[in-house]
Each structure stands twice: as C-alpha cells, then as structure tokens.
Amino acid sequence: MSAHRLSIWLLAATGVMSMMARGADYLEMDLEQLLEVKVTGVTLRDESLKTVPSVVTVFTREQLDTLGLDYLFELVRLVPGFQVNRVADNPLNYTFSTSGRRTGSRAREIALVVDGRLFVDPRSSGADSAFALFPLANIERVEVIQGPGSAIYGSGAFTGVINIVSRRGGKSLSVATGSDQRRKADLQVNHSQDDWQLNLFAHAYEDQGQDYRLANGAHTSDPRQELGLDLGLAYRHTRVQVAWFRLTADDFYVLEKVYNEFNHFQPQYRHFSLEQEFHLRPNLQTKLSYHYQSDDQDLHALLSPAGALTSVSQPASGDPVLTKVNFFAEAHKLALANDLSLSDDGSIQFGLEGLRAKEIDAKAYTNFNLEQIVKRQFPVDYYGNFDNFTVVESAARRDTASAYAQWLQELGFDTRLTLGIRYDHYEEIGDHPSPRLGLVHQLNEYHSLKLLYGEAFRAPSFAETRLTNNPFIRGNPELNHELVKTWNLVWVGMWQNTSTNLAGFFNRYEDPIISGLDDIGARSYINSSDQRSAGASLDIKHQIGESWLMRLSLTRFTDLPDSAFAEADRLAAYILNYHKGVWNWNLSFNYQGERDYLRTASQRERLAGYWLANSQLSYQLVKDTRIKLTIKNLMDEDYASPPQGAGIMGGVPNRGREWGIGLDWRW
C-alpha cells in the first residue's frame, strides 16, 4: 500500500475513532437565512448582501454540502461573470477569470484570501497559482467579490477577490470512493478550552485519472494525488496558523505537450502566519501580523519531439528534448491593520504593509544544451542525461511598501458612503494609488441601488519579467504595471421568497499586459493599447414552499477586447435544491458559450459552447451522519477549453462523467 493511500485511510480511521453523535440536521437553510449571511471581505467589516458596496456572490457551508463539488474552480463556474478553462501548462491547471479578463494561463487578476491570509505564489501571482485545486471541505463561507479590490488588498486584486472563511466549530469527517479509483478523506477538528482554541483541517485525495484520445490519435491520462494540512492555534489574542499543500500529477499536458511516463508536475505551497490583536481603546482594534509563504514547483516536460535535433547536435542524437524544471520563490510580509469606530454611523479602517518577495531558484535540467537551443547556437551539445542545468528565470528580489485607508459613513437613514484609497510602492516598477467609491441607497425595505467605482493595478510578476532561456516566450524586464477603472451600477431586490441582483459593469484597461511580439519580433509579455469590456449579469434566488430552492444567473458581455478571444461572451448557471426530511437532492448546471483558440500563430478556430451538469443525492442515516451519491458531468459532456498557445487541435480536453459515494459525519 502506498504512503499516500495509507494517509487517506489513517485520516478516515482517526475521525471514526473520535466520533460523537449530537447536533441537528445541517442541511436545513432557507432563503431568508441565506440573505442574512454576513460579508466581510469587501470592507473588512460585517456587511449585509443588501448594503455591501460591491457585487458579491456568497456560498455558505450548508449550500456547499448540497452541491456535491470538491474544488473552488468548480464552484466559481456557478458565479455570475466567472468562467473556467482548463489550460495545458499542467494537468492541475483549471484557471478562472472574471470580467472577460485573463492574462496567460493563470488567474493573476484575482486575489485569494483565506482567513485573512493572502494565498499567492510569490513567483507568478494569482489565485490559482499557489493552490490550483483548493478543496471546499473546510470552508464555512466563500465570498466571490467582483470588481477591483486593490484599495484593500493591493496588486493581486485586479478584477476580483475570493474571500474564504474557514470552519471554526465542531468536528467532521468525510470519506468517499468512486470512479477512476478515487479515494478521498477530509478531517476537520475544532476544539476550545479556556482561552485556547485549536483548528485542524487535513485533506487527502487520489485517483487514477481518465483516459483521453487526442486529436492526433494519441492517448493520455491525468492521475493525481493531493495532500493538505491547515492548522491554527490561538491563545487569547494571539494566533498561529500553518498551511501546507502538495499536489502531484502525471502524464497529460505539461508545457502544452504530451509525453506519457515522463510528464510530471508537483507544486508544494507553504504558509505561516503569526497574528497579535491589541485593544488599546474601546473603539479601536489593532492587529499586527507576520506572514511567510513559499511555493516550490517541479515539472518534467517534452520541449521538442524525437529527431528534432538529429542533424544539429553533437554528438548527433535523435532523442527528444526533455527538461526537468524547479522553481522556488518565497515572500515575507509584515502588516498592521486598524479599525476605528467613530460613532454608530461611521468608522475608519487603515493600515500599513511591507512585503519582500524573492525568486530563489529557477533551473531547467535538460538532456541537450537549452541555452544553445534558445540562442540557435549550432551544433547543440547533447548530454544524454540531466546533470546540466540552465537558469530559466534570473534570481530577483522585490520590496513593496503600502498604506491604505477607508471611511465608512451612514449618510442619513437610507444612504451609505464608502471611500477608500491604497498607495503601493513597488521596487523597480513604481508607485500607484488605487481609489474606490461606493454609494448605496436603500429605496425602501425591499430595494437598494449601488453606484460603485474602483481602480486597481497589477504589478507584473517575476514570471513575466524574469523569464529567460525559454524556447517559447521571453520575459520583459521593461514591463509596466497595468491599470483597470471600473464602474458598476447594481439593483438589489429582496422579498419574502425571492431575491434579485442585477449588475451592469464597464471596465477600462490601461496598458494591459498580454503576450505578443516585442521589438525584435520574439514572443514576450508586452503592454498593449488600452482595452475595455462591458456587460451585465442577473442573479435570482427563489424559494418554492419549504422544500425547493432555486438559483439562476445569466451574464452577457456586450463588449470584449480582441485579445479576449478565449473568453465566452455568454454565461449561465442554474441550481435547484430539494430538501425534505432526511433527503436532499441537488442539480446544478453551468453554461459557457463559444470561445476561440489559436490553431496556428495566426489562425483561430471556434470551440462550441457547452452545458455542464452536476448532481448529488444525500440521505441522513442518523443525526449528523449522511450518505451521499455524487455525479459530476452528469451528461458526460465532451467539451474542450482553449489552450494558451497554438497547435493543440480541438482544444484541451476536460474530464468526463465522474461519480462518487461517500459518508459525512459531524459531531
């Protein structure tokens, strides 16, 4: 038995031995309760969905339990304006975007915040770079915030923020098995005694992947393994948190090429934080925190097929060009956050941050001389082994200093004002202020109007500026930051059994970062001419009687830049949930419209839109113990995603139908 498989069953056994049966049915939640859920990620204070100065979609623990989904990328498919594409950088990369905007193969424009910790790869940045497959099992509430968030969170929050609040009560164990030899175990333990509090989440998963027949007739698969731990220990006003996640995947596409039994990808992410709260005055709360995070990535990939260098290598070899690459980067951050209550009607939030990010290692071990290949220095040395390396990203250090302030003020009984600004200084890149304005007016008990304006900037990452000796794309050390200016007009309607959110948006991008041709004709990251996107989204929730709850969302982009050809201009999602006694049934659909991809460097081809359905049926065996049958991709839809580069005929394949059966215990 493998060590990974053993860890899954050890997690299961640990939970079973410690189970206790008590509590109530945890799936009972109606529309009125959902509308009372608080939102904290927008202003760093508790807000209601009716008056929060942003466009926000919230999922609670109760909703997540009914959906039958495993990962964050699966969940955001159900959010208005968000879309997900599987790209061919590696088997784990399901990247997502909002506002029709995505740079490269990563969600560099969206910040991921988990319990106040910013989870980001210091090298490439982005919500999905540090942790590609974020599990839903330990989430109490997830807030998907659309629009610029730089006024609070800085550079990474360019077009949105995903704020996650972890579970802090009770204990639970979930085990599952199913198709593709999948095995999963999630253990969650929360314990308080006197002034001490312990929070533990452990995650283990593996499957053998699915088989894919590619357009060129070849076959491949995508087996993967996951291990994760998130531990928090608090004493009074002091808290320590440690997170560690390691994912492993083999075969499939790596660097947009398939080479079975060699292709391999293993990212490993670590985060440590120490927080100390101070209550210096009754109306002032202060938090001082230190954060350390690192990301270590190992990948094995095919660069050129067999025979490509036979005539230009010494000694002559027809072997394929293969590489084994390691990236390692880390960041240290010190932050001071304050919340000052001025009165019952107003408050100020302000703080300081200092960040040092470092790229430490970026080496490619190849069986040919990679630098000679890139510079076309023939003949190319053939090594026949992986003992020689080439630096593929130059070592770098970047210091950042930031300050932010926000004012929340009630302007009378029905109107609320939000003003905020953040100032960031990036070494070698420059300074930039990010302002925000929010004006929310309650027309009456049931209707609200929101007028929102925000600016955000995104500093280019090390992966965009320091990349070198790469046969596909070059880094650009002269790359400037990009800027977005966004307007939103939102109407929120809430009645006894129905809630509606209608949002219009307009985005103007200045100096947007795209991949294109530089001054010497090589493919690189460049700042292009200004772009814009515009559209509207509609989100409706409706409760039918005591048992049925329905949610429908529609998004239409009326204006997208030409560089967003891989994004769909029509999106939809539908959720239907039935709860009666000990039974719960959920059916969800999401639709992603037509998209284009590069068949060649100058020729595009269309990918069809698709509907993706998921369903879960659960039955309560005893109190707080449920058995679940889950089916993902219910209709076994054969659909593809646009690759980032050119030449993958038919697009990147996605998984077909998956099923699983599992048990959930809570105590």
Steps between C-alpha positions, in 0.01 A plus 500: 500500500641841401575765763243730342223238511591415858468867598144509363387202706685625809303824476180300473587278794596795718166666441297183558667427832427852628138533380220601733136533392323824588358809327232579245452446128757725335333530158198699611537857377238710323524812286443739791802356683713522187418869460608568859850361442770755576771608255839606642745501208383821332561756777661282774178547702176305524270605216162383373443391141253786464741780592850364434676739257589236242364229271526188717392136473502304826492125560454367853606168648143373470492578128841344438385179669210467257688572175726194493803693372857453616700804388486877486529511120186285473311738729589825320341359182170576677590866565371770260778633277751225587623239255741208529741358243732205527833600350787279387783631721448200729229243586385696809447841343131597496530876486211743541427857404242774543405807298627322187859564605781246544874536438675181394425164655449625857233697686748776577219759522313341794616493863435199725464589870458222759428611857680827435800328338579582139576170324718581200802359319774763553639417156198510269222645721130422462224319684568164334879515483575413862225242536342371180245263657371676811265259687156615613485264800631749760308807382234655724430784258644613168446851367569550130550874456496647150675820407827668606617417852836677499377773736515236775710209372750656259634383166358148480137610537478637146156379390377317809555342841401160633472527878478170689400457864595158637291286729559576867243283677442131557670198355439311178631218289420436136613190308417408142585260221386474142589499132860512375598329828449825687555505877444806714512584870450837671538543875402818679547549876427812705547501874490774762605484864527803726693760297639249251359414159616231255394479136619213282417405142663207319432401140605197293388396154614283211363358177636321195376764259301459181608390155504760221521438126661809345440649157827351370389150603722476807374404846581646839361514855508734801548314833549723801563500874435768760612549859426803713507629856375827649565540874412792725575547869376803694547620856297804596599765244791311343463262207743281306396337170692253286385376158667241277369354176664270247346388172640245255393426143646289220466469123243722319625837375798675658624814322231421238657169392416139584775251580362213703707344780722809509269798541469590867391797707527545877434836669552539874368804687575611858358786703579606857338789682521652849233748607469712813189707575505807722205682656661831592168686524138385512441630146835397349607152393854442378659191348870448437587202280795330336462270200740267323411306188692296248421305187713219361416354157656201324403421144619253238409573140572438133641803317555353151411158353744224412716578198465879522873553567653198325678705235608788724622328818842375610532215541205449264190378685141439400376509859214733589594820684390446861519725803464477877433845648491625858361836609522628856386840628411643840359815657500665843231749597447718807159664536331740743119530477274732701124541535381820669131554579416870483135461598207268438488640146865512395834326520850514352723209401868570434826310486856451381668209323855412405579210268823342376463241221794298371547263212770264624523213256393454137707232328432268209694173481493382137652220294614758240656844552188714543677836475650402164156395376340829598782709352520274192869430555563188292612232541318440829676299771327170576547388862297180510413563867357769731820601677527843336270792565410835347358793698153574357408792726756734646509527879319809621383684809221755516401717797154652531370760745126574530255712696121498485206684654123458478209704632153349551225749578121492523357804320163505664278198555496366142838584344848367566833631371826308456821685413836329485848528358817294507847612402756241389868547424657215301874488469609532134139548389383819667216645704127487455190608699185286480181690595147369552156655541178331604161662541214275612144631531210297637191602306276318746491182703534284191716689248852646496710677240880492495730730305859371515829622359841348552849501359754221528846434371699183451877494523662252257618181665848346497369245248418787261816707548781254583435212262808418290642211296145394419438363149136614500477845663738761645465707813489878467694689771361829364139397553282762670206444733149482356200699624123443501226755567159349572146633535214288637132582531313243707136447594421263787143388564401281794155365578374222723570215254711667229820701474637663185834657418539683168848644435639694207876545463746695290877442517774704336847341494802726457836353390357145527759221519466240224725252325607634160800586286767731638723747311718225352209276399531246784196385701502679833280678755420854390281794595241538225265783409205578727205259507152484648229253591136552590190298575239406756412210729176388663481278809162374630430283803147370561358272768200284410324379812710352778688244291612660172768766451598626154783723380549634146778723369557645153797703370534677167813684387407770251861605442818292521846587364638293215771362730222331704410261217540203739223640725128434442259793470200303634489319835223342705458290815202329662468330839195309620490355851235281664503428872241289679556331832803272472537546121681767302539516121693760305538562128727770358579610145741750359531622141807647334453638150716477191869584525791512256848352523819528294525220248820661370678819603279696258187284459216456749243226532167494684416278798133423555319615811394235749271420793658327799273329755571369850269329748502366854250292696551468875319308773527555876570165664500631857551845649796672334586195290423507130567279203548677166491396135668757277525518121709767329461567129170316522439492123860395424551816295801485268628858518832676455670818623714744301875440541724796569734428210449380144487151353281292736234389254149491641600672824589359843277207601313499831389214719186306412249356744626436854302339780563448867332367811595632842415538865498822704511499881471804723520509875 
